[in-house]
Amino acid sequence: MNDKTLFEPYTLGSLTLSNRIVMAPLTRNRAGEGLVPSEFAATYYSQRASTGLLISEASQISQQGQGYQDTPGIYTQAQIDGWRKVTDAVHAKGGRIFLQLWHVGRVSHVDLQENGAAPVAPSALRPATKVFVNNSFVDVSEPRALDLSEIPGIVNDFRQAAKNAIAAGFDGVEIHGANGYLLDQFLKDGSNIRTDAYGGSIENRARLLLEVSAAVVDEIGADRTGVRISPVSPANGVSSSDPQQQFDYVVDQLDVLGLVYLHVVEGATGGPRDVAPFDFGSLRRRFKNTYIANNGYDLNLATSALKEDKADLIAFGRPFVGNPDLAERLMADAPLSAFDPTTLYGGGAAGYIDYPTLAESSSAQG
């Protein structure tokens, strides 16, 4: 046991965070024309700047990387300029923010791809999952397997996106290697049946994530680079026959790169923590830098995880939707506000930037 608390400052690489609370990435589908962050995004993120670290909604590294309508990108100058408004607003309030870099792989639809092309994947296996396209949830399109010659281009897209994120003023980036998207599809043998250098063994299946991570570190530095993984989450139809061995290996290799943090979804994304046997403590022990624990945490579980040294930072997700001042509410052990599920994805200001803080609610009641 130790005396760590959720509300004390924390040193993350060269950054000083005001507390140990992290806002997990939350897709909100509100990007505007050109997939530029919406005019309300700067307000949305700056409202939450009292959080130790904000991690932005997932942002695709290319058109090919998009899987849902109205999600922002980080591959055009207009997108970089749009994100700059967000980072300036967050920094003006003393906050810190990383951008999550995203390629959805097979979790996409032909209507989002250039010239109606098939989504790409490690293998031509179509998952039983849906995407939000044309204002409704529809089945994903049949994917095609990436050719070996295309993979260096994917790595370079991540590298360029990281460079763009720093140009947009972000304090760093998080590589999205979780939740059944492209990098996770390569990691897990339920979605990767390749027989070349990127399939088969645990080392081969980890190759793309490790190449992407090395490229990003080379571009912007290890102290600005984090990775998110979800070893046992079945999100978007992925599965693994050897998750412990696979992710012990992955984390050993990520540790060698010196990444500033490892962000781990413990259990099923947005679901039960005990979905499958897995020793998350093994990952914690293998990774020397900051370990961010995610999935189903409340104040009590977060406090206990810190005291037992199971994590350095704790990520909260959907509670941030209806509680822009979540850090203050947790500190006061105050009730949390619910959010309106009908405004979670898409729309404008309503259900996005109009949730009151605890102080505003008390003032209105008084």
N, C-alpha and C positions, 0 to 999 in steps of 0.2 A: 504494500500500500504506500501511497505518497500523498502529497498535499496539492497536486494539480487541481485547478478549478477551470471551469468552462469560461470564466469571465476575466481571466488574467491575460496580459499581453503575451505574444508568442513570436519568436524569431523564425521566419521562413526564408532561408537563404539570406539575401541581403535586405529583406523586407521585415519591418516590425508590424505585426498584426495587432489590432486593438483587443482581440479576444480569440478564443479557440473555436469559434463558431464559423462554419463554412456554409454558404448558400450553394447547394448543388445545382447543376444545370437543369433548367426547366423550359421545355419547348412551349412556346406560346403562339406561334404561327401568326405573327403580326407584321412581318416585313412588308415594306412597300414596293413600289415599282423598282425593278432592277434588283430585287431581293436585298434592298438596303434596310437597315434597322428602322423601325417606324419612328415617326416624329415624337412618340410618347416614350420611346425606349430610354432616353436619357433620364427622364423623370422616374421611370420604373426602377432603374438600377440605382439611381442616387437616393431614392427613398429608402433603400436597403443597405446604404453604405456604412451603417454602424456595425455591420457584420464584419468579423475579422477578415474573411476572404470571400469575395463574390466570384463564382465561376459562371460565365455567361451561358446562355442557351447554346446548344450545339449549333455550329455554323459550318456549312459545307465548304470544302476546300476547292470545289469545282462544280460546274453544272452536273457532271456525272455523279457527284457525291450527294446530290439532293434526293430525298425520299418522301418529302411531305410538302404540301403547298405553303407558300409564304414563310419559309424559314430563311433567315439571313445567311448571306455568304461572306467570304473573306478573300475573294479572288478578283475583284474589280476595284478601280480607284474610287468609284462612287460608294462602294461598300466600306472601304477603308475610311473614307471621309465621314460616312454615317456613324461608324463605330467610334471615331474620334470624338464626336459629340457626347457619346456615352462615357468614354473614359475620362474626358475633361470634367463632366458633371460628377462622376464618382470621386475623382481625385480632389475636386473642390471641397468635398465634404470629408476629406481625410480617409477615404476608403481605398481598398486594394482590389484589383480585378484581373482575372485570367480569362482568356478566350478558349472555349472548347472547340478543338478542330475535329471535323466530322466527315467521314465518307460512309454512306449507308450501305454500299455494296448492293446486295440483292434485295434489300428492303426498299424497293422503289417501284415506279410505274413508268410505262413508256411515254405517258403524257408529260412527264417531267424531264425526259432525256432528250438530248439534241437529236433532231430529225426522227423522233420516235424510236430511238434505238433501244435494244434490250438492256436492262440493268446488268451490271457486271458482278461477278462473284468468284470465289476460289474454284467452285465447281457448279455445273449447271443443275442445281437442286433448288426447286422452288419451295419456299417455306409457307406454312399455313399461317399467314399473318396478313394484316391489313395496313394500308397507308391512307393518309388524309389527302385526297386529291379532288379537285373540282367540287370543293365544299362538301365532300362526303367520304366516309371510310369505304375503301374498296380493296379487293384482293390485290396482292402484289403481282407484277407481271413476271412472266417466265424469264429467268436470267440466263446469261451465257457465261461460260468460264473465261476468265482473263487469260490471254496468251502470255507466255513467259516474257515476250518482248515488251509487253505493256506495263509490267510491274515497276520498272525504274521510273516511268512517268508518274505513277501513283506516289512513289516516294518523293519525287521532286515536287509534286503538288502540295504535299504536306510541308515540305521545306519552305516553299514559297509562301504558303499560307501563314506559317509561323513568322516569317519576315514581315509579311503584311500586317500581322497582328501587332507586332512591336511598332511598326510605322503608325498604326492606329492608336498608339498610346497604352496598350495593355501592359501590365506588369509581368505577364508571362502567358504561357499557353498550357492547356491540358489536352493531350492526345487521347481521343476517344477510342479505347480498345475494349469497350464493354457492350453489353445489351444486345448482342446479336447483330451488330453492324460489321462493316467490312473486316476490320482487323480481328475482331472476335470470331468472325466466320472462318478466317484462316486458322486461328488458334485451335478450334474445336473440330474433332474428327467426325462429328455428326453433320457438319456442313462442308468439310474439306476432305475430298477423296482423291486429291491430286496424287500423281506418282512422280512428280519432278522435285526440284529442290525446295519447293514450298509446300510439300505435302508428305504424309506418311509419318515420319518420326516426330517426337515432340519438338526436337530442335528445328526441323524443317517447318513445322506448322507455326513456330514462333518467329521464323525468319523475317516476315514482313513487318510485324510490330517492332522488332528490334532494329531493322534497317530504318524504319520511319523515325524511331526514337533517336537513333544515332544521327540521322540527317538533321533533325530539329535541334538537337544539342549542338551540332557543328555550326548551325546557322545562328542560334540566339543564346546559347549557353545552357549548361545543365541547371544553373540556379534559376532559370526562367522556364523550366520544362517539367511538367508533371504528366503522369499517365493514369488513366482510369481503367480498371479491369473489373469483371464480374465472373469469377471462376465457376460458379454453379447456377447462375441465373439462366433459365430457359427462354429468356426474352427473345422474341422474333424467331422462334423455332430452332435455336441452336441447342446442341447437346454435346457432352464430352464423356468418353469412356474412362478417361484418366485425368480428371481435373487436378488432383493433388500433385501428381508428378509434373503435369504440364505447367501449372502455375508456380510451383516451387522453382522450376527451371527458369521460367520467365522472370520472376522476381530476382533471382540470383543475377541474371544478365542485366536487368534494369538497374540493379544496385551498382554494378560495375560502371555503368554510365554516369553515376552520381546524380541522378535526377533529384530535383528538389523535393518532390513528394510522390507518393503512391496513394491513389484514391481507390478504395476497394468497396464494391457493392457486396455486402455480406448476406448472401441468400438470394432469393428471387427478387428481381428488381421491382420495387413497389409492392412486394408480397411477403410471404413468410420468410423468416430468417433461417429456419431449419428445413429448407426444401431438400437438402441433400447433405450427407456427411462430408465435412470439410474442416480442416484445421487452419483457421485464419491466423491463429497465433504463429504458425509456421512462417507465413508471409511477413508478419510483424517482426519476427526475429531475424529474418533474412535481409530485411531492408533497413539500412542504417539511417537514412534521412527520415523525413516526416511521413507518418502514416495517417491517412485520413480515413476514418471509418464511416460507412454510409449504410443506411437502410433500417427504417423503423425506429430510429432513435427518438426518445423523448428526454426530458430533463433528467429523470432518474437514471435511465440507462446510460446516458452520456456521462453523467457524473461518475457512475460506477466504472465505466470503461476507462476514464482518465485516471481514476484513483488506482485501478488495477494495472495501469500502464499497458492497456490493450490498444491504445491509440494516442496520437498527439493532438489531432484536431477531429471534430465531429461535424459531419455534413448533415444538414436538414434540407428536405426538398419541398414538398407541397405545403407544409406549414407557412412557408414564405409567401405563398400566393395571397392569402388573406391577412397576413401579418407583416407589413413592411418593417416594423420595428421588432421583429422576432427576438433579437438579442436582448432588448430592454424587457420584453415580456418574460423571457426565460429568467432573466436576472431578478425580476420582481416576483417570479413564480405566479404570474398573472394568467387568467384564462386566455386561451387562444381563440381567435375568430375563425369561423368556417369560411370557405370560399364558395362562390357560385359556380358549379360545374358547367353550366351552360355557357359561361364566358371564358372557360379555360383556354380553348383553342380558337384563335381568330377573333376578329372584331376590332374595336377601337379602345377608347379610354375606359369604358365601362368594364368592371371586373379586371382591370389591369392596373390603373393608377389611382383608383378612387376608394381603396380600402383605407379606413382611418387608423391612425395610431392609437395606442392605449390612451395617451393624453388627449387626443382629439375626441375619442369616445367619451371619456370622463367629462370633458368640457361640455359636450353636447347634452349629456345627461344632467349636468349640473345647471 
